[in-house]
Amino acid sequence: MKAETYNYLCANALDRAIEDVLQSIPLSVQKHYNLTLNNLDKKKQRILEEYDIQRQSIREKFFDVGENGEKLIDIHKVSACFTSAVLKVRVFEYSETEPMDLSVFYSNYTLAFLTGIHILYLCMLSDYERNGEDKLAALLKKQATFVFPKTNRGHDEYLQGRVKTLALNDIYAIDFDVLTYADMLYWIEKYNKDELQKLMSADSITK
């Protein structure tokens, strides 16, 4: 990945996800568990290295990339590879003090999930703008992020459930499945496209 592209994704996806996580955890809790971002620049470099390893592995194992490797994998798999890379690097550091606050414990898993989501969001917005779908682009900008399907009563909210799944797979040493995760990201993207189309249709009816 070109440095310019990676720096853009760091600024608009990874850094944004870091801010999202920090805003979700009270400052008093952060201080109690010594939640920190030590050596962030080095960790960003490691994320890029892990991403490149994961992406190359997926391309070689599962896809025809052309005679000279010129064919690209889709954005869902790119986002999934980034999720995997962030999981491996552990951007947040904290003291494992009992009782453990779950928001702190889940911080790196939440970060991994949101980084992939923000990358997908940026790509979808870019597609709308490039294709001249200005109304959809404006609606997506107003929404500012992706929305998630509602879950059944008594179940975790969608985002919480996905974060828990990442954590449990990591705890039990279950390998991250890039292709399955990319498929999940595809359906999140489709859900958001459908919801935006509904909003646009409703807006046109009321005018």
N, C-alpha and C positions, 0 to 999 in steps of 0.2 A: 504494500500500500504506500502511495506517495505520502511524503511528510505533510504536504499541504492538506491532503484529505484527512489524514489522521489528526492533525491539529484542529481541524474544523470539527471533527466528531468529538474530540476531547472537550472542546469549548462548549459545544451545543448539545451534547448527549451525556458524556461521562461527568463533566463538571456540573451540569444541571442535575443529574441524578444524585451526585454527592450532596448538593444543596437540598434536594428534596428529602433525602434521608436525615440530614442534620435538622431540618425544620420540623421533622416529625418526632424528634426526640428532645424533650425538655432540656434546657441547658444544665439544670441541676443534676439531671440523670447523666448527661455526658461527662460532667465533672466527677461525679461519684465513681464512674467506671473508667475514668481516664480515656475516654474515647478520643482518638487522635488520628491524624492523617500524616504520619511521619514518612519522610522520603517520598513524597507524592510524585515528583518528577521521575524518579527511578522506577517507581511502580508503574507509571504510565508507559515507560519504555518496555517494561516487562510484559505489560498487557499487549502492546503491539507485537512483541516477539511471540507470545502465546497465541495471539490471534493468527499470525502468519503461519504458525505450525499447524493449528487446527484447520485453517482454511485450505492449506496445501494438502493436508491429509484427506480431507473430504473430496477435494477435486480429483485426486489421484485414485481414490478408492471407488467413487460412485459416479463420476461424470466424464463425458467426452468433452475435453477442454480444447479440442482442435489440435492440428498438427504442431503448432507452435505455442500451445497453451493460451491462445488469444480469447477463448470463450470465457465469459464471466459466469459465476454462480449468482443466483438471484439474491435479492436483499434480505429475504427471510433467513437464508442460510448465513449470510454475512452477519446479520443481527444475532443469530444463534451462536456463531463462532465468537462474537464479542462477549456474549453472556458467559460462555464457557471460560474465556480468557480472564474476565473480571473475577469469576468464581475462584480461579486458581491463584490469583495474585493477592487477594485479601487486602484491599485498600485501607479499610478501617482496622485500627488496633485498639484493644481495650483490656482492662483488667477483669479476669474471670472471678468476680467477687460474688459469693453466695449471700442471699438469693439473687440469681441472675435475672436482670431485666430483659424481657423478650425482645423489646425494640432494639436493644444494643446487640443481643445475640444474633438477631436476624439482619443486622445492618449490612453486612457484606452480601447476603443473599438478596436483600431488597435492592441494593445497589446494582447487582448483576442483572436482575430482572428489569429494572427501570432503564438501565443503559441500553439494553436491546430494544426496549419499547420506544425510547426517545430516538434511536437511530431509524427505526421503522417509521416513526412519525415524520421525521425530517424528509425521508425519501418520498412518502406519500404526498406531503406538501409540495415537494419539488415536482413530482409528477403532475399534480393539478396545475401548478403554475406553468410548467413547460407545455402542457396540452391546452392552455388557454381556458381552463375551467375555473375562472376567476371567482365565481360565487361559491363553489365548493372550497376553494383555497381560503376564501375569507371566513367561511364558517369554521373550517379547521383551525385557522389562526385564532378565532374567537374562542374556540373550545380549548385551545392551548396545549392539549395533550390528548391521549386516547382515553376513551371511556370503556368500561368493561361490562359484560353481561351481568345481570342480577342473578344471584344464586338462590337456591331454595331456602325457605325459612329454616333456621337452625344450623345452616352450613356457614363456613367461613366466606367472607366476601371474596370475589374472584382474585384480586391481587394478593390478599393474604394467603389464599389457598395455594397459589402458584409459588409464593415465597416459601411456604412451609414444605412444599414438595421439593424445591431445590435444596433446602436444608436437610431434609430427611434422606434424600439420595446421597448427599455429601457425607452425612454422619454414618450411613451404612455402606459407604464406599461403592455406590452404584454409579457406574460410568455415565457421564453426561451424554445423552443421545442427541446429537446435533440435528439429525434429520427429523426426529419426532418433535423436537422443540421448534424447529423451523415450521413444521406443519401447524403447530399451535399458534405461532405468530401470524401465519397466513390467515387463520380464522379470526384472530383479533383484528387484523387489518380489514378483513371483509366485513366484520361486524360494524366497525367504524364507518366504512364506506356506505353501508346500508343505512346506518343511522343518519349520516349526513344527507343522503338522498331523501330520506323521510323529512328532515328539517327543511330542505330546499323545496320539496313538494308542498309541505304545509305552508311555507312562506308565500309561495306563488298563489295558493288558493285564497289566502287572506287578503291579497292585494287586489 
